[in-house]
Amino acid sequence: MAALIFDKIDSLLEEIKNAHVSDAKELEQWRIRFLGTKNIIKPLFAEIRNIPGDQRKEFGQRLNLLKQTAESQYQRLQSSLEGGQDSSIRQDLDLTLPPGSLQLGSRHPVTLVMEHMIDIFSRIGFAVAEDREIEDDWHNFTAMNTPEHHPARDMQDTFYLKGSKEYLLRTHTSSVQARVMTTQKPPIRIIAPGRVFRNETISARSHCQFHQVEGLYIDIGVSFADMKQTLQFFAREMYGSNTKIRLRPSYFPFTEPSAEMDVWLGTETATAKKLTKGTGWLEVLGCGMVDPNVLSNCGIDPDVYSGFAFGIGIERSAMQKYDISDIRLLFENDVRFLNQFTSVL
Ligand code: PHE
């Protein structure tokens, strides 16, 4: 008989310790059961008559413990409902502990190279100009002296917005040249980093999105020699002080004369070989003297001012610098790839 009552006390104690309520109504039911005027513990005190004398002391102690536990548990349940969280968690919270270290992210290789280029040009007085990726036909093509039937305007090359002949994803950062020239007066000396889009088949060497850093310098008496010096300075800062460059004649509608600049990488590493198609020369940018038509399209007098412009491709330089042999890795955002740049600043 006595053993049965002790068991009952034990199981009630267990029940009280494991108590859980999810709202005020449940809490009130719980209070009535264990602490109300007709609570379940009270009648047990009367059972003392049936307990053998030598166990009465222990019986009394256990019952008192049961009652006290019910009281303190009620307080806990009450405050956990008010605080909206388990009070046991709050008791464990030590606010004086130093916080765990934050997990650091990493900068994308394209960002790293772009920032390096911005840093180089800002040292010689170029300011950063940024503009929209969704551009209108005028800033991307017309102002840039690209005639109406030029193949670059073809749907095959350009992503037009759905149902639009007017709005498109900019195909080059040269659109920022038009944005700047129509809003600023010379002297103008800017670089415009950003993303561009072309409808190209995705492969290890080309992608439908990539990044460029555009440069534009307009003032009185700017010459081709100024351009060459600027680009040589850039190449030596970017690729090393002994870097060889070469300018090849080329064609762009918005520059005259136009050129493409290559830097010598050699053919020693597999990546260099692949990136240079075995020639050793990496094509890094297009450039030229701003066509007088572009200046007048944008409201700048070509009889007074002249200037040069260039557009540098970012991805190839990033691939060269970090020995990446497939451009697609730069856009897939695979953390196993990106994590490798955590320690690069
Ligand atoms: N916009 C050209 C391209 O995307 C690059 C360029 C910029 C060439 C400025 C000349 C001057 O290929």
Residues whose N, C-alpha, C, O or C-beta is under 5 A from the ligand:
A	BS01	LIG	T171 H172 S174 F252 T255 G286 C287 G288 A309 F310 G311
